[in-house]
Amino acid sequence: MPLPRLNSLRLPWPTNWSELFGREAPLILEIGFGKGQFLQYLSRRFPEANIIGLEISNRCLVMAENAIERLGMSNVRVIHSTAETALHHLFEPATISQIHINFPDPWFKERHSKRRLMQRDTLDVMVNRLEPGGLFYLATDILAYAEMSAELLAATPGLDNLLPDRWAHSMPDRVVTKYEAAAAREGRDRYYFAYRRNSLPAPDVPVIKELEMPHVVFSGPLTLNEIQAAFTPWESSTGEAVLHFIDCYRGRDSLLFETYVNEPTLEQRIALILRVRRGGDFSLMVSPLGHPRATAGVHAAVAGLMRWLMSLHPDIKLIDSKVRNLAPEQ
Ligand SMILES: C[S@@+](CC[C@H](N)C(=O)[O-])C[C@H]1O[C@@H](n2cnc3c(N)ncnc32)[C@H](O)[C@@H]1O
């Protein structure tokens, strides 16, 4: 029986890994496993560990799921997730015994630099999630990426370099990944990093947990048709998220606002529903379509839409609010 597809937007925040694997064991994480050769190597090399692979490519996930079944890799689970979402939402501090990153996408252009795995915020959460003595490994075949990573790692007091130099050009006993093989074939140098979590305090990066689903009740003299006619798409940026209110669709007794919520640790495309209640009041809530997670950004989206609604007519009054930073007037 194939295992169900795991996804960081469906897993509990944080996830109980012992329950998911059915046993208590050290956690090893590989970020961006690609064709999955290294996951297979980890599975063989550390049979006593629970091994988690993260990928954003569906093709890679399907290949890995097939390999897990075919090779009976019962100590491995793969998750559809960016590293950033998984590290911030799924893992508790000081719980991971090894993190491996092999040949990460370089994102050369400066305007794409926020997508690089090796950057301050992501390295800070990795240091926070590593247990004392936990290991961090990185390999790349791009000199500029190696230099940038070396600089970041040197400025990371919570990690100690295990190598005599800032990097090594080979790592004996290592299985060769697809990108590594290509680099070797094409005569490019490889740069390997190995660090250990020391006992200095880690940066404080708490697990981002789920909030209560936001919900507003309000009264006002406008009709759904009038509200829909007033809608034009807009974008706004709050402390929590970048919000795009994309479109407004009419239902029988409701309006559905297609909304994009971009937070530093995850992106969600959600539907906000404005419904007429019995008695003529309105409720504004998050549709369960697509299984959204109640984050600070989703609260900001409901608050943003509600403030826009209140701007349409002075007699729109909040009756009840289960939304952060949005309270009815006393
Ligand atoms: C250049 S490939 C390297 C694949 C493999 N590690 C190897 O050495 O052959 C980078 C991989 O990282 C994945 N990836 C990119 N950004 C990611 C992110 N933010 N979180 C998780 N995986 C990511 C990509 O889908 C891709 O499979």
The ligand as an SDF file (V2000), in Angstrom:
LIG
                    3D

 27 29  0  0  0  0  0  0  0  0999 V2000
   19.9460   21.4460   -7.8690 C   0  0  0  0  0  0  0  0  0  0  0  0
   18.8040   20.2950   -7.2410 S   0  0  0  0  0  0  0  0  0  0  0  0
   19.8140   19.1540   -6.3240 C   0  0  0  0  0  0  0  0  0  0  0  0
   19.1420   17.8260   -6.1160 C   0  0  0  0  0  0  0  0  0  0  0  0
   19.9160   16.7840   -5.2930 C   0  0  0  0  0  0  0  0  0  0  0  0
   20.1050   17.2290   -3.9200 N   0  0  0  0  0  0  0  0  0  0  0  0
   21.2460   16.4370   -5.9320 C   0  0  0  0  0  0  0  0  0  0  0  0
   22.2840   16.7250   -5.3130 O   0  0  0  0  0  0  0  0  0  0  0  0
   21.2460   15.8640   -7.0310 O   0  0  0  0  0  0  0  0  0  0  0  0
   17.9640   21.2130   -5.9870 C   0  0  0  0  0  0  0  0  0  0  0  0
   16.6990   20.5500   -5.4860 C   0  0  0  0  0  0  0  0  0  0  0  0
   16.1810   21.3140   -4.3950 O   0  0  0  0  0  0  0  0  0  0  0  0
   14.7730   21.4380   -4.5260 C   0  0  0  0  0  0  0  0  0  0  0  0
   14.4260   22.7000   -3.8570 N   0  0  0  0  0  0  0  0  0  0  0  0
   14.6160   23.9640   -4.3070 C   0  0  0  0  0  0  0  0  0  0  0  0
   14.2260   24.8810   -3.4020 N   0  0  0  0  0  0  0  0  0  0  0  0
   13.7620   24.1910   -2.3310 C   0  0  0  0  0  0  0  0  0  0  0  0
   13.1960   24.5720   -1.0720 C   0  0  0  0  0  0  0  0  0  0  0  0
   13.0360   25.8590   -0.7580 N   0  0  0  0  0  0  0  0  0  0  0  0
   12.8240   23.6050   -0.2080 N   0  0  0  0  0  0  0  0  0  0  0  0
   12.9790   22.2740   -0.5540 C   0  0  0  0  0  0  0  0  0  0  0  0
   13.5060   21.8550   -1.7360 N   0  0  0  0  0  0  0  0  0  0  0  0
   13.8890   22.7850   -2.6070 C   0  0  0  0  0  0  0  0  0  0  0  0
   14.5270   21.4310   -6.0270 C   0  0  0  0  0  0  0  0  0  0  0  0
   13.2220   20.9860   -6.3600 O   0  0  0  0  0  0  0  0  0  0  0  0
   15.6030   20.4650   -6.5180 C   0  0  0  0  0  0  0  0  0  0  0  0
   15.1340   19.1250   -6.5920 O   0  0  0  0  0  0  0  0  0  0  0  0
  1  2  1  0
  2  3  1  0
  2 10  1  0
  3  4  1  0
  4  5  1  0
  5  6  1  0
  5  7  1  0
  7  8  2  0
  7  9  1  0
 10 11  1  0
 11 12  1  0
 11 26  1  0
 12 13  1  0
 13 14  1  0
 13 24  1  0
 14 15  1  0
 14 23  1  0
 15 16  2  0
 16 17  1  0
 17 18  1  0
 17 23  2  0
 18 19  1  0
 18 20  2  0
 20 21  1  0
 21 22  2  0
 22 23  1  0
 24 25  1  0
 24 26  1  0
 26 27  1  0
M  CHG  2   2   1   9  -1
M  END
$$$$
